[in-house]
Amino acid sequence: MEALKQRILAEGKHLGHGILKVDSFLNHQVDPALMMACGEAFAQRFRGVNANKVLTAEISGIAPALATAYHLNIPLVFARKHKPITMPEEVFLTYTPSPTKGRIVELMISPEYIRPGDRVLIIDDFLASGATILGLARLAQTAGAEVVGVGALIEKVFEQGRDRLEAELGVPIESLARIARFEGDRIVFAD
C-alpha cells in the first residue's frame, strides 16, 4: 500500500536490531485516516475468508484491527496483556516474546468473545518472527475458533515470520508494506 510505505519512509526510524519506530502514525500517535485506508485494504483482501471476528493484541494492533473490523462490519476482539477485574476468572491465556519490550508477555482473551465455530481474522501492526501472531492463533484455536487469515501492516521479511505462519497456520497472509532489510538508517522495501 503506497500511502503506508510513504509514511514509513518519511517518518519511520530504524533504531537498530531490526526495530522500526513508527510512533508518529501508529504506535503512539495514530493517524486515523491512514488506519481507515489500511483497514479498507485488508477488508478487500480478506472479504472472501468470511471471518466473523477480527482478533489482535493490545495495544498497537488495535487501530488497524478496528479499521479492518469496521470495513468488514464484524466485531473486534483484542487480547489483553493484563487481566482487568471485569474479565472472568477463567480465560484463554498464552505467553509470547515481545521484541520491543524485551521480555515475555501474557496474552489473554475472555471465552465470552471468541467461541467455538468463530472464523477469526488476525490483524496486527507488525509481522516479524511471527511469535505474537502465533500466540493469537493459539488463543483462537484454544477457544475452538478457526483462524482464516492473517494481516500485518508492516512485515519485516528478513525475520522470516511469514514462513513460520505458513507452515503452522496454512491461511492467507497479507502485508501492506514489506521491508526486505535495513541499510543503516535506510529502509528497503521487498516490493
N, C-alpha and C positions, 0 to 999 in steps of 0.2 A: 504494500500500500504506500503509494508515493508520499502522501502527506505525513505519514508517520516517519518514514525514512528521512524526510527533510527536517523534521523536528529533532530526530536523533542526531543528525549531522550538525544542526545549528546549536543545539543545547545539551546534547549528551556529552558526558566526560568519562573517559576511561581512567579509572582510579588505580589500575594495576591489578594483577592476579585475576584478570577476566571480569572484574566488577565494572559495570556500566552504571553511572549515575544519571538518572533521568528524573530527578526530583522536581524539576521545574514544570513538568506537564503530566507526571504520572504517579510518582511515589511519595510526594509530599504535598505539592500543589497539583491540582488536577485540571486539565483543560477539558471542560465538558463537551465542547463541540467536537474536538478530536476524538474523545472517547465514544461519542454517539456515532461518529463516522466509522470507527473501528467496530463497534457493535453491529452496525448495519452490514459491514463487510463480512463479519463472522456469520450473521444471520443468513446472508445469501449463500455462503459456502456450506452451511450446515442444515439448511432448511429440510433437506431430504432425509436426514437421520431420524426425524420425528421424535426429538427429545421432548420430555415434558418437564424437565428441571435443568437449570444451569447450576453447577457447583464450582466454587472457588475457595481459596484460602484467604482469611483476613490478613492483611488489610489491603495490600497493593493490588490484589486481584479483583477487588470489589468493583471498581469503576468500569473496567472493560466488561466484566461479567454482567453487571447491571445493565449496561447498554445493550449487550447481546440479548439478555433476557427480555428487555423492553421490546426489541425488534422482533423477537420470536413470540412475544406475548405469552411467556411462561414464567413461573416463579424462579427467583434466585435463592440459593441456599449457600451460605458461606460457613466454612469450617472455622470454628473458634480456636484461638490459641490459649485462652484462659476460660475456665468454666464459671459463668455467672450463676448467681443464686437462682435465677429463673429457669435454668436448664434442669431437666430431670436427673435424678441420681444416676440412672443407668444411661450411658451414652456410648456411641461408637468412637473409639479412640485409637490413634496411631501416632507414631513418632517419625520425624523426618529431619535430616540435617538442613540447616539454614546457612548458606554461604555468607550472606550479608550480616547475620547475627553471630556467626562463628560458633554455633552450638546446635544441639538437638532441640527441636521444638515439638510440642504436642499439637495435634490437630484433632478436633472432636466435633461431632455433629449429633444432634438430637434425633432419636428414632422417630420423632413426630414428623420430620420434614423430608427425610429420604426413606422410602419404603420399598418393600418387595414389589417388583414389577415396574418401578420407575425407570425411565430411559434418560440417563444423565449425560449432559454435555459439560465437560470440564473446560473452563476458560481461566487462564492465568496471565499474569503480566509477563513472566519470563519462562522460557523452556531452555534450561541449561543441561544439568546432569539428568533431569527427569525425576529426581527424588521427590519433590513436592507433589508433582502431578501423580506419581505412582502412589504416594500417600493418600491423596484424594481418591484415587481409584480404589484403593483398599477399603476406604471408608464406605464408598458407594457399594462395593461388592459385599462387604460385611452386612450391610443393610438389606441385601437381596436385590439391589438395583443392578441394571446393566449400563456400563459405560459405552456410549455410542459415538463419541468423538472427543477430540482434544484440540483446543485452540490456544495459541500463545501470541501476545502482541509482538514480543521480541524473542527470537531464537538465537542462541549462541551455538552455531553449528559445530564449532570446534570442540564443544564439550560432549557431543555425541548422544545427548539425551533422546533425540528422536529415534535412534537405533534401538535404545533400551525400551522405549514406549511401544515401538512397532513389534518388537519381539514379545513383550509381555501383555500388551493390550489388543493388538491387531485391529485398531479402529482408525478412521480417517484422522489425520493430524494436519492442522493448518497453522501457519505462522504468517503474520502480516509484514514482518521485517526480519530477514535472516542475516545475521552477522557471521561472516566467514572467519574473520580474525581482527585483531587489533595490531596496528603497527605503531607502537608508541602511543601517541595521542590520536592517531588516525583510525577511523572506523571504516572497515572494508566489508561491504555487503556481499552476500553469496549470489544474489541475482540482480 
